[in-house]
Amino acid sequence: MARRKPQKLAWGIRKEGRSLWTRNAVRGVSVRGEKRKKDSRIEWRHWDPNKSKVAASLLKSKKETSLMIPEVGSTCLYLGASSGTTVSHIHDHVCGSGNHHNGQIIAVEMAPRMMRDLSKLSENRPGLIPVLGDARNPLSIAPYLRGKVDWIHQDISIADQTKSFLHISEIFLKVGGIG
């Protein structure tokens, strides 16, 4: 059976059949035991759409991927980062190895147990800033931002989720940003 030719969705993100892969920013390291593979000198990490809403949307959507994911080098706000699995794939794309794209991801999580994992993850990923805070409270997030952000993703389950997201977006999202 012939291998499918990879389809580039964006820098460091590619689709192969029903699989999504990101260019690993920390070569030789899996975040949650995901598969890794090499293509010449580049290492890729499998991005599981069953564990990531962002990955699932990239695989299933007919829209242009640039309408859903941040640009390379963007400043991003990720609300409800949990242990950081999806955040790590966004980091692969936005920041790259050693943060050579000069991106920034502010990953907000309110559970101390998850924050421990997220903090550990950030040790080898420059540009990833873990924040222990409440995503519904803009004052707990503001000190960690260097201005308005290019991209906001909310992965939290709360009452008035939409209202909360719109409020955060009004405060922190740049005009023309993605949220």
N, C-alpha and C positions, 0 to 999 in steps of 0.2 A: 504494500500500500504506500502510495506517495505521500511525503510530508507536505503539509500545507505551507505555503509561503507566508511568513509573518507579515502582518499588516501594521504599519506604524500608525498609532493613534495620536501620538505627541512625542516630544523628546523623552526618551526613557520609558515609554509605555507602548507595548505592542500586543496585538491580538493574534493568536494562532488557533484557528478553528473556534472552539468554544472556550479557549483558555486565554487568560490575560496575564501578562508578565511585566514586571518593572525592572529597570536596570538597577542592580543592587548597589546602593551607595556605600555599603560596608561589606566589601568582598569577603566571602568565606563565612558569612554569618547569616543564619536564618533567624527570623524574629519569633515565630511560633512554630518552628519545625516544618515550614513550607518547603516544597521542592525548590531546588536551585539547579540551573544548568548553565553551561558555558557555550558561547557562540563566538568563536575565535578568542579574543582576549576579554570579552565582556561577559560578566556573570549576570544572569537574570533570575528573579524570584517570582514564583507563581503567586498570583493575586487571586485568592479564592472568592468568587462571587457569592458563595453560600455564607460567607462570613463577613462580607463587606457590601454595604448598600451602594457605595460609590462604584465599586467594581461591577456589581450587578447592573447598575444604570449604564455604565459604559458599554457593557456587552449587549444589553437589550435595546438601547435607544437607537433611533434612526437619526437623531439630531447630530450635528457636528460636535465632536468631542470638545472643541474649544469653548462651547457654551456650557460645559459641565465641570471642567477641571481648571485649576489655576494655571497660569502661564509659568514657565520656568523663571525663577528668580522673584516670584511674587511674595507678598506678605499675606499669610493666611491665618484665619481664626477657625479653629476646630473645636466645637462645643460638644462635650460628651465623648472625650477621647478614649475612655476606658483604659485598657492596658497598652494601647498604641499600635495595634496591628494595622489598621487602615491608615493611621497617621504615618506609619513607617513607609508605606507605599507612596503616599503623597510626598513625603520627604525625598524618596528616591528621585521623584520627578522634579519637584520644586527646588530642592537644594543641591542634589547630586553629591558625589563623593567629596568629602572635606568641605562641603558647602561652596563648591566652586561657582555656583550660580548666584550666590549671595541672597538666597531666599530666607524666609523666616516663617515658621509655623508655631503659633501660640496654641498649645493644646490644653484645653481646660477640662478638668475632671474634678468632681467633688468627693469621690470615694477615696479615702486614704489608702486602702489596699491596692486599688488600681493605680493610684499615683506612684506607689512604690515601683511598680513595673514600668510605668511611663518614665519615671526619673532615671531608672537604670538604662532604658532604651536611649534616652537623650545623651547619655555619656559618650557614645560613639557616633552621634549624629549632630554635628554642628548646625545651628540654625533651628533646631527643635527645642522649644521652650515649654517645659511642662509647668502648668499653673494649677495649684490646688485652689479651687474656687467654685462658686455657684454661677453657672452659665446664665441664670436669670438675673443676676446682679451685675450690671455694667461696671459699677465702682470696684468690684473685685478683679475685673479684667483690665481695665484702663491702664494701670501702671505698667503693664507688661507690653503694651503696644507702642510702636514708634510712630504712630499716626494712624490714619484710616487704612483699612485692609482691602486687598484686591479680591478676596474670596472668603466666604463664610460657609461652613457646613455645620449643621446641627444634627447630632445623633443622640438626642435625649428624649425620653418619654415623660412628659409632664402635662398637667392640666394647662390649658391655654397655650399650647405649644406654638401655634401659629402667631398668636399675639406676641409672645416672648421673642420669637425669631424676628418678626417685623421691627420690634422695638430695638433689639440689638443691631439689626441691619441699619436702621435709621441713624444710630449713633456711630457705628464703626465702619460701615461699608462705603468705599469710595463711589463716587458717581461713575456708572458704567461697570462697577464690580459685579461679581457673580455670587449669588447667594441662593 
